[in-house]
Amino acid sequence: MGVLLGLLILLDQWIKLLYQLGHWHHSLSQGKQLNPLIQRSLMRVDRQDQ
């Protein structure tokens, strides 16, 4: 049970890292192609991070 919880926490960290990398890549390469709604929500997330 403890091992499973540890794996879930690790997986969560990886997903967050991958999301940040993916978002960084998106905003560089294809930010103009993104749906305006998605862009708005991502900008909101960026403001919260800073």
Order of alpha helices (4+ residues) and beta strands (2+ residues): alpha-alpha
